[in-house]
Amino acid sequence: MTALVVCLLVFVTVGAMLLSANLVVGWFVRPDKPTAEKGEAYECGEEPVGPAWVQFDLRFYVVALLFVIFDVEIAFFFPWAVVFGSANQLADPSLSEPQRVEIANRLTPGQLRLPDAAAAQAFAQFAFFEMLVFFAILLVGFAYLWKRGDLEWVRSLESHEPVSVAETARVPHVESEVV
């Protein structure tokens, strides 16, 4: 076995031992006093009303997914800003040689070739236009969601067809008991 495999096996074994030790110690130490109140569903301090198997509105899931998608995409701006800032600093012709070496090592660690100011300027321009394209794609997606109405919490009923009384009678309603 290679040294990497041995290190991984040791890491996984020690991690599993620490996890199981904590679980066993917690099992012996924690108090076991079940009550009816502890068995109830917790809803932010409110008394639970009705059954737990009620369908939620789809808009909750859509808004959560949109947040995750755009949040992850916006997270890509940070590494870009670091590279763009380093390339702009490296393009400054008034930097001394040690400063240029330090910035170049941050920009391209491990490479010995030091780019000149013109190459760094070209790289900064490329990074800027690349981020403009990325941001344009995000804006197109945002405009599409806005046009589709996914960003509006209360949607207009004008675009929907009217529902007849016979169709509403077929829809099962979940009634909850109020305590």
C-alpha positions as CSV (number, residue, x, y, z in Angstrom):
1,M,0.0,0.0,0.0
2,T,1.1,3.5,-0.7
3,A,1.6,6.1,2.0
4,L,-1.4,8.0,0.8
5,V,-3.7,5.0,1.3
6,V,-2.3,4.3,4.7
7,C,-2.8,7.9,5.7
8,L,-6.4,7.8,4.5
9,L,-7.1,4.6,6.3
10,V,-5.7,6.0,9.5
11,F,-7.7,9.2,9.1
12,V,-11.0,7.3,8.5
13,T,-10.3,4.8,11.4
14,V,-9.5,7.6,13.9
15,G,-12.5,9.6,12.7
16,A,-14.8,6.6,13.1
17,M,-13.4,5.9,16.6
18,L,-13.9,9.5,17.8
19,L,-17.4,9.5,16.4
20,S,-18.4,6.2,18.0
21,A,-16.8,7.2,21.3
22,N,-18.7,10.4,21.4
23,L,-22.0,8.6,20.6
24,V,-21.4,6.0,23.3
25,V,-20.4,8.5,26.0
26,G,-23.5,10.6,25.1
27,W,-25.7,7.5,25.3
28,F,-24.5,6.8,28.9
29,V,-24.4,10.4,30.1
30,R,-27.6,12.0,28.8
31,P,-30.8,11.7,30.8
32,D,-33.6,9.5,29.4
33,K,-36.9,11.1,30.6
34,P,-39.4,10.9,27.8
35,T,-42.6,12.9,28.2
36,A,-45.6,13.5,26.0
37,E,-44.5,17.1,25.4
38,K,-41.1,16.0,24.1
39,G,-42.8,13.7,21.7
40,E,-44.8,16.5,20.0
41,A,-43.8,18.2,16.8
42,Y,-41.9,21.4,17.3
43,E,-43.2,24.3,15.3
44,C,-41.2,27.4,16.5
45,G,-42.8,27.4,19.9
46,E,-46.4,27.4,18.5
47,E,-48.9,24.7,19.4
48,P,-49.1,22.3,16.4
49,V,-52.5,22.5,14.6
50,G,-53.8,19.9,12.3
51,P,-52.0,17.0,10.7
52,A,-48.3,17.1,9.8
53,W,-48.8,15.7,6.3
54,V,-50.2,19.0,4.8
55,Q,-48.9,19.9,1.3
56,F,-47.0,23.2,1.3
57,D,-47.3,25.7,-1.4
58,L,-44.7,25.1,-4.2
59,R,-43.6,28.7,-4.0
60,F,-41.7,27.9,-0.8
61,Y,-39.6,25.4,-2.6
62,V,-39.1,27.6,-5.7
63,V,-37.9,30.5,-3.6
64,A,-35.5,28.3,-1.7
65,L,-34.1,26.8,-4.8
66,L,-33.7,30.2,-6.5
67,F,-31.9,31.5,-3.5
68,V,-29.5,28.6,-3.5
69,I,-28.9,28.8,-7.2
70,F,-28.1,32.5,-7.2
71,D,-26.2,32.4,-3.9
72,V,-23.9,29.7,-5.3
73,E,-23.4,31.6,-8.5
74,I,-22.6,34.8,-6.7
75,A,-20.0,32.9,-4.6
76,F,-18.0,32.6,-7.8
77,F,-17.4,36.4,-7.8
78,F,-15.0,36.2,-4.9
79,P,-12.2,34.1,-6.5
80,W,-12.6,36.2,-9.6
81,A,-12.2,39.4,-7.7
82,V,-9.0,38.1,-6.1
83,V,-7.5,37.1,-9.5
84,F,-8.7,40.3,-11.1
85,G,-7.3,42.5,-8.3
86,S,-3.9,40.6,-8.4
87,A,-3.7,40.9,-12.2
88,N,-4.4,44.7,-12.0
89,Q,-1.8,45.1,-9.3
90,L,0.7,43.2,-11.4
91,A,0.0,45.4,-14.4
92,D,1.2,48.4,-12.5
93,P,4.6,49.4,-14.0
94,S,5.7,51.3,-10.9
95,L,6.0,48.1,-8.7
96,S,9.4,46.9,-7.5
97,E,10.6,43.5,-8.4
98,P,10.0,41.9,-5.0
99,Q,6.5,43.2,-5.0
100,R,5.9,41.8,-8.5
101,V,7.2,38.4,-7.4
102,E,4.9,38.3,-4.3
103,I,1.8,39.3,-6.4
104,A,2.7,36.8,-9.1
105,N,3.1,34.0,-6.6
106,R,-0.4,34.8,-5.2
107,L,-1.8,34.9,-8.8
108,T,0.0,31.8,-10.1
109,P,1.6,29.9,-7.2
110,G,4.5,27.6,-8.1
111,Q,5.3,29.1,-11.5
112,L,8.7,30.7,-11.9
113,R,7.9,32.8,-15.0
114,L,7.0,36.4,-14.0
115,P,4.5,38.0,-16.4
116,D,5.3,41.5,-17.6
117,A,3.0,44.4,-17.1
118,A,1.5,44.1,-20.6
119,A,0.7,40.4,-20.1
120,A,-0.9,41.1,-16.7
121,Q,-2.9,43.9,-18.2
122,A,-4.2,41.6,-21.0
123,F,-5.0,38.9,-18.4
124,A,-6.9,41.5,-16.3
125,Q,-8.9,42.6,-19.4
126,F,-9.7,39.0,-20.2
127,A,-10.8,38.3,-16.7
128,F,-13.0,41.4,-16.7
129,F,-14.8,40.5,-20.0
130,E,-15.1,36.9,-18.8
131,M,-16.9,38.1,-15.7
132,L,-19.1,40.3,-17.8
133,V,-20.3,37.3,-19.8
134,F,-20.9,35.3,-16.6
135,F,-22.9,38.2,-15.1
136,A,-24.9,38.6,-18.3
137,I,-25.8,34.9,-18.1
138,L,-27.0,35.4,-14.5
139,L,-29.0,38.4,-15.6
140,V,-30.6,36.5,-18.4
141,G,-31.6,33.8,-15.9
142,F,-32.9,36.4,-13.4
143,A,-34.9,38.2,-16.2
144,Y,-36.4,34.8,-17.2
145,L,-37.5,34.1,-13.7
146,W,-38.9,37.6,-13.3
147,K,-40.8,37.4,-16.5
148,R,-42.2,34.0,-15.6
149,G,-43.4,35.4,-12.3
150,D,-41.3,33.1,-10.0
151,L,-40.1,36.1,-8.0
152,E,-43.6,37.4,-7.1
153,W,-45.0,36.0,-3.9
154,V,-48.6,36.7,-4.8
155,R,-49.2,35.9,-8.4
156,S,-51.8,37.6,-10.5
157,L,-54.8,35.6,-11.4
158,E,-55.4,37.3,-14.7
159,S,-53.1,35.0,-16.7
160,H,-54.9,31.9,-15.4
161,E,-58.0,30.3,-16.8
162,P,-61.1,30.5,-14.6
163,V,-61.8,27.3,-12.7
164,S,-65.4,26.1,-12.8
165,V,-67.3,25.2,-9.7
166,A,-67.4,21.5,-10.7
167,E,-63.6,21.4,-10.9
168,T,-63.2,22.9,-7.4
169,A,-65.7,20.4,-6.0
170,R,-63.3,17.5,-7.1
171,V,-60.3,19.0,-5.3
172,P,-59.9,17.3,-1.8
173,H,-59.5,19.8,1.0
174,V,-57.5,19.0,4.1
175,E,-59.3,20.4,7.1
176,S,-57.4,21.0,10.2
177,E,-58.9,21.0,13.7
178,V,-58.4,24.1,15.6
179,V,-57.6,23.4,19.3
